[in-house]
Amino acid sequence: MKKEPLGSFFCLLVENVLASRFSLLASRFSLLASRFSLLASRFSLLASRFAITTNC
């Protein structure tokens, strides 16, 4: 009976560690996505400037 609380505590610890790792991974992907979005908006701005100067 003494092993059961320890087992559930270990399970809870593993779940918390996994959840925090997935959260960190998700925030990294979110940061990467925002960087790509910023890069895309810069290219869009550059393309619109080029289109204005060349009168396409």
N, C-alpha and C positions, 0 to 999 in steps of 0.2 A: 504493500500500500504506500510505502514511502517513495517508490519509484514513480508512481503516477503523477504527483504534483511536479516532480522534477522533469518528467517527460513533457508535460504540458507547458512548463516554463521554457524548456528547450525549444519546443515547437513554436511557441509564441515569439521567442527570440529570433529563430530562423525566419519566421514570417515577417517580423519587423525589419530584419536586415535585408531580406529580399525586396520588401516594399520600398525601403529607402534607396536601394540600388536602382530599382526600376524608376523611381521618382527622379533620381539623379540622371539616369539615362534619358528619360523623357524631357527633362529640362535642357539637357545638352542638345537633343534633337530639335527642340523648340528654338534654342539659340541659333543653331545651324540654319534652320528654316528662315528665321528672321534675317540672318546675314544674306542668304540667297535672295530673299525678297528685296532687301536693300540694294543688292547688286543688280537685280532685275530692274528696279526703278531707276537706278543710275543709267543703265543701258537704254532704257526707254526714253529718259530725258536726253541722252546723247543722240539717240536716233531722231527724236523730234527736232532737236536743234539742227541736225544734219539735213533733215527734210525741209526745214524752214530756209536754211541757207542755200540749198540747191533748188528750191521751188518745185519739188516733186508733186 
